[in-house]
Amino acid sequence: MKDGKEKWARVRIRLIGGLFAFFFAITSARAFYLQVINKEQLIKLADKQHQKIVPLTPVRGAIYDRNSAELAVSIDMDSCYAEPRNMENIREAAARLAPVLGIARETLEKKLTGSRHFVWLQRRITPDIVKKIKDLEIEGVGFVKESKRFYPHSEMASHVIGFTGVDPEGLEGIELKYDATILGNTGYLVTERDALGRDIALKGTVVKSASRGHNVTLTLDKNIQYIAEKELAKAVESCGAKGGIALVMEPESGKVLAMANYPGFNPNSYFRYQPGLLRNRSIADSFEPGSTFKVFLVAAALEERAVTPRDGFNCENGSYSIGGRTIHDTHKYGHLSVAEVLKYSSNIGAAKIGSRLGQDRLYGYLKKFGFGEKSGIDLPGEAGGHLRDKSQWFGVDLATISFGQGVSSTSIQLAAAISAVANGGLLMKPFVVETITDENGNALQQFSPQARQRVISPETASIVAKMMEGVTVEGGTGAAAAVEGYRVAGKTGTAQKVDPVTRGYSVDKRTASFIGFVPADKPRLTILVVIDEPKTSPYGGVVAAPAFGAIALQSLCYLKVPPGKSERTKHEKNVVKAVEPSEMAAEGTIDEGTEGGVMPDFRGMSMRHVLRSMEKKGLNVKLIGSGRAVEQNPQPGRKIGASDRVWVKFAPAA
């Protein structure tokens, strides 16, 4: 009996001890799990329970020009917050703060008496306002540093750089395209909370996870950008135009050195401008290029040997009917060489060259030059222009497209295409971002020039460039683009705008342009100037060419490009001779057997050729004006009487 009781007691002791051991093991395992395995998760959960996180503005990286001049930076500014729990008299505090912050007292009081225990009063405020608030010495009001985007040069290159919102997320330009690269990690304002979730005073405030974004270096040159913007503004204002565009590129690389739009905007206060003014019209707007297209027509025709430099075309005395439509030239011309079709910008000559080339080949070369598709520039919002498929060309389309009507392109497409002529035949991809670096200046990504394709041979490019030089010399449509000491290759353009209401061509609205490269023999810069709806004159040679010349001269001087030799080398003379037919044949020959008393036909001739003819004929003729002969008295073939008034009137080519 006694042994049985002792045995049962030992069993109970062992059972209870086993239970204790079992529960101890379970407790130890749970503790191990909570304190070791699940430690980080529980810490985060605990932080959430007794901390409140207020996100702060990320710090964006800087944007520089190619010479490391700052174009966009992030600066530290004070943001003001309030802890209503720590305010003794909210009504009084609101009354004192409201006039300083520029907020209605009722609005501010309502914000402070809400259910929140932490409120922003105003973010990123100026130092003078910060001082005024601090001088009030209001309990429960504090400050924390936040980043604000600032553009030190205001409107300069604003359409390229773009701007950011309050967040700050990129909304336009480089700021938008490279937002993920430029934007840093968000910082956090951490506040302590009590067991009931109420905010505790921010005496122990810390900022976590704040890091700066990467920096972006552009191909833009601040000084050339300034020159382009200044001269573009001058050109637009002087002719009362609606707006304008100016582009400067390196033809060899495709680097954009300047991209100007007028009117511009200040990205520091972009919200004050109409949305239309924020658009980068250099890449987003397309227009009919007009006669600038003749360069690509001639290049294609020469490359395909559809014409030779010595070929001449009858320009029908200024009026030519084709496909049920009559094509006109601004001035009446007879026979013109291929070079003179460019020089005098003859639509009739261009239509006849286009007819020889044919629509299949013309369409193929326009596509090769990059028309009808995006250039691929690293900016948001690029348009592709419009080039109808050749299967949709009907009637007179081949003729009109030959001189740039019925097709549209963007400014960047035109600049890239003309650069292909300047650099020897390669279509380069235009770009504006050169390098991406970290905050220590270490290069993370480098962008190099990219050739999209070869369009024409170097030989053809050289011939076309020499022809384009004729546009900028005396008598050419772009003589106003000439730059003293430098050889200039260029082309004027004048195109009617399409009326959005009638969907036909506007009677009085035009787009005037000039595009070219300098120096013509060793191109350093491709420059395009587009003037939208000029009032004083519709011609690119009048309103756009002078701005081209001014931008070219100042940019070349800034880049320290020395003026060229005034005399061409023997090799260059031979090349020019090959592309310029005999002057007498080009201008219209004069029958040497004609009697000296008979009035020759001077129409279409330059003043130099009129003088030469007068000398040979022994005539004494009064010369009026300058440019090319447009009118004369007596009429051609009439005998000159002793009392007749003999004169020849000249006018600049359009």
Helices and strands as residue ranges (DSSP letters): H 2-32, I 33-37, H 39-50, E 51-56, E 63-64, E 70-82, G 84-86, H 90-101, H 105-112, E 119-125, H 127-136, E 141-150, H 158-161, E 163-164, E 170-172, H 173-177, H 179-182, E 187-192, G 202-204, E 206-208, E 215-218, H 222-238, E 243-249, E 256-262, G 267-272, G 275-278, H 281-284, E 286-287, G 290-293, H 294-303, E 312-314, G 316-318, E 319-322, E 325-328, E 335-337, H 338-343, H 347-357, H 359-368, G 390-392, H 397-402, E 409-410, H 411-422, E 426-428, E 433-437, E 443-446, E 451-454, H 458-469, G 470-472, G 479-481, E 489-498, E 505-518, E 525-532, H 540-543, H 545-558, H 570-579, H 583-587, H 607-617, E 622-624, E 628-633, E 647-651
